[in-house]
Amino acid sequence: MTNPEVDSLAELIDDCTDLPRELRTAGKTIPAPRAAEPWQVDEDTYRQVEGLDAFV
């Protein structure tokens, strides 16, 4: 890397391509997203926000 403060996108891309390959492709992949757990609002929670539509 030549300059910690780049002035353009082209300079940023040039600096990124200067990184060693092993740092750019560490071989780790992001895991697939999990399915959301089912949920429901209980009465206490509902009462906390009941009527707030008047303020929006």
C-alpha positions as CSV (number, residue, x, y, z in Angstrom):
1,M,0.0,0.0,0.0
2,T,1.3,3.3,-0.9
3,N,-0.8,6.0,0.7
4,P,-3.1,5.5,3.8
5,E,-5.2,8.5,2.7
6,V,-6.4,8.0,-0.9
7,D,-7.8,10.8,-3.0
8,S,-9.8,8.8,-5.5
9,L,-11.5,5.5,-6.0
10,A,-8.9,4.5,-8.5
11,E,-6.2,5.0,-5.9
12,L,-8.1,2.9,-3.4
13,I,-8.5,0.1,-5.9
14,D,-4.8,0.2,-6.7
15,D,-3.9,0.1,-3.0
16,C,-6.3,-2.9,-2.5
17,T,-4.7,-4.9,-5.3
18,D,-1.3,-4.4,-3.7
19,L,-2.5,-6.6,-0.7
20,P,-1.0,-10.1,-0.7
21,R,-3.3,-12.7,-2.2
22,E,-3.5,-14.6,1.1
23,L,-4.9,-11.6,2.8
24,R,-7.5,-10.9,0.1
25,T,-8.8,-14.5,0.0
26,A,-8.5,-16.0,3.4
27,G,-10.6,-18.9,2.4
28,K,-13.2,-18.2,5.0
29,T,-16.8,-17.9,3.7
30,I,-19.7,-16.3,5.4
31,P,-22.2,-18.8,6.7
32,A,-25.6,-18.9,5.0
33,P,-28.3,-17.0,7.0
34,R,-30.4,-19.1,9.3
35,A,-34.2,-19.1,9.2
36,A,-35.7,-16.7,11.7
37,E,-37.1,-18.1,14.8
38,P,-40.9,-17.7,15.1
39,W,-42.0,-15.1,17.5
40,Q,-45.1,-13.4,18.8
41,V,-45.9,-10.3,20.8
42,D,-47.3,-10.8,24.2
43,E,-49.9,-8.7,25.8
44,D,-47.5,-6.7,28.0
45,T,-45.4,-5.7,25.0
46,Y,-48.5,-4.8,23.0
47,R,-49.7,-2.5,25.8
48,Q,-46.3,-0.7,25.8
49,V,-46.8,0.5,22.3
50,E,-50.6,0.7,22.1
51,G,-51.6,4.2,21.1
52,L,-48.2,5.3,19.9
53,D,-49.5,5.6,16.3
54,A,-50.9,9.0,17.4
55,F,-47.4,10.3,17.8
56,V,-46.1,9.1,14.4
